Amino acid sequence: MTTICICGAGTMGSGIAQVAATAGYATLLFDVQESAVQKARERLKADLARLVEKGKLAAEKADEILGRIVFLTDSAQCRADVVIEAIVEKPEAKIALFRQLATVNTAQTIFASNTSSLSISAIAKELPHPERVAGLHFFNPAPFMKLVEVVRGEQTADAVVQQLVHLAKVLGKVPVVCKDSPGFIVNRVARPYYIESLRLAEEGKLSYEVVDRLLEGVGFKMGPFKLMDLIGNDINYAVSCSVYEQLGQPERLKPSFLQKEKVEKGELGKKTGKGYYPYSAPPPHKRGIG
């Protein structure tokens, strides 16, 4: 396993590309939009420069890492041992991408989805080699968060799971293998953290600031509203909706109308400059979960 292709040059995709290149892999970062590719290039340069400034990375090493990344807009060039998609959280988009890339890759290529909650089994059954499809779920920001969920679909081969576990370890991550289920492990467990906090705000019982301060005061690294702003309300709301629907719409997990309004208004968090809090500068690297 020498080459890794990451599809989707957003924050998560470029973060995974940084991780792969840092570990020494030849790394392809693909996006259909040239503007997204250029932004990813500049983001990676800035992130690596920041590590150099802090004394956490030598300047020569930063140059080597960036030099291992090839930025692409042509899907025909996305040939790799492992393809990791980090595109929009819609199953039809992920299936279409994997089908397209299956035509330019070998039958040995592993296709891994970074989805937060969509069914790996449902995606895999629409592809030519479902046994070579799995979930490889990184958390935001990918260069700093250690946990990676390796998700076994109904048809995922044991050898593929073993290869992805090994890959995660080489990338410096802590892999946890789980079966394909709504929200997998972390996002299933985390739903009440977000949803109950949103309920309190909806009912006017506590402000965002108070909820965050209280939960941080008992040991959480980041309060739920700060965390949702870091993740992006669009992503967080989509995961809540997905888990809610897949589990049969339990009332306790009903997505928040307050968060839905935020999404509809485009108040997605740090990436748009406003969420539950106002932001005027690019977000610093903090620990989030997804």
PyMOL commands that set and color helices and strands:
alter all, ss='L'
color gray80, all
select helices_A, chain A and resi 11-22+34-53+59-67+75-77+91-102+120-124+130-132+158-170+186-202+208-217+224-231+233-246+251-253+257-264
alter helices_A, ss='H'
color red, helices_A
select strands_A, chain A and resi 3-7+26-30+69-72+82-85+110-113+133-137+147-152+174-179
alter strands_A, ss='S'
color yellow, strands_A
deselect
rebuild
show_as cartoon
